[in-house]
Amino acid sequence: MKVLFIVLSIIILGFLGVRFFLFKIGEPVNLKVSNSYFHHYRKNLIVYSPMGNWFELGYFESNADVTTFEPINEDFGKDKTNVFWKGKKQLVDYDTFKINDFVIKDKNHVYSINSKKFDELGIVDGADPKTYQLLDPSIKDYRRNYWFKDASAVYFKNKKVEGNPETFKPLNDAIAVDANFIYAIINYRGEGIETLEVDEVIRKHKRIDGEIHPINETYVQIGNSVVSAFTKAEFELNNFDSITTVKKIDYWTIIVDNVLINKGIVLPAIDVKSFEVLDYNFSKDKNSIYYDCEKINEVEYSSFKIISNEYSKDAKHVYFKTAILKGANPEAFKSTSEYGIWQDGQHQYKNGQIISSSKK
């Protein structure tokens, strides 16, 4: 019994020691407003910790006045003299500071949470705090707080862009219009690890006549024309004599009457009546098989098989996207335990290229 008591005492003391030295989060200041502001477990101060997960998401001991501090929302708070964001005091005008409809401002500036410093508000260049507001509160879902305006300009993600604030309207993820022009919304440039977030809105074409109908998140019909922003030119306007029907296939692909458009490019050679989307970027019609709507030449239709998002094969060849992987054995071709590496017993391949050969 004495040994058991000693063991239990050690366990309890160990637990209390761990709690004392490691657990820094006490009670929430106001859980109804924020689950990221807490009283310190041991000290008389305010702690900012996202969702209370200080071990993984971070921890900041604020210099806010404990007796008067109160959260404004999840990340903002204030005491009797200062405004805080992520627990850090911000250089804003205390008396006029406000947050409303995703707009953060005081009498001097409009502020952005997407600044170069992770815990310091940025200033939206050129924005007028008196008139800065949501462009259109009726825009649905998360995109509503992408678009703003003031008396003289339009802003996308708090960056000033071209456009008339009185008539500007985003139509989907890719296209916007105002009374006079059509705009391309460019979120990213590049591919893979070279992808860059740019968040640009670029004036591309004079407004054309006709009713406007967004087709999906990337295509818009204006009169007898279809516009998109997929290609290297970052804008395509395809004109038709008339448009009777429009069919949505996926994010990249639509059919206008009997013509298929993929990533803004008209592809009249593809038979739309038999067109079918397969796995990944592969598709087919009655005549051919395609990768990213580009024909895979010499493929044997009857034995064709998709084996990954970039590789496919038939009885004679292995294909990387649309190209024949020369020398690859389709019967033995398979993935290895290394990410992106394939082998056929004779060679190893990555991104459609031989990277090593087996020695005999």
Buried (B, 14 or more C-beta within 10 A) or exposed (E): EEEEEEEEEEEEEEEEEEEEEEEBBBEBBBEEBBBBBBBBBEEEBBBBBBEBEBEEEBBBBBEBBBEEBBBBEBBBBBBEEBBBBBBBBBEBEEEEBEEEEBBBBBEEBBBBBEBEEEBBBBBBEEBBBEEBBBBBEEBEEEEBBBBBBBEEBBBBBBBBBBBBBEEBBBBBBBBBBBEEBBBBBBBEEEEEEEEEEEBBBBBBBEBBEEEBBBBBEBBBBBBBBBBBBBEEEBBBBBEBEEBEEBEEBEBBBBBBEEBBBBBBBBBEEBBBEEBEBBEBBBBBBEEBBBBBBBBBEEBEEEEBEBBEEBBBBBEEBBBBBBEBBEEBBBEEBEBEEEEEBBBBEEBBBBEBEBEEEEEE
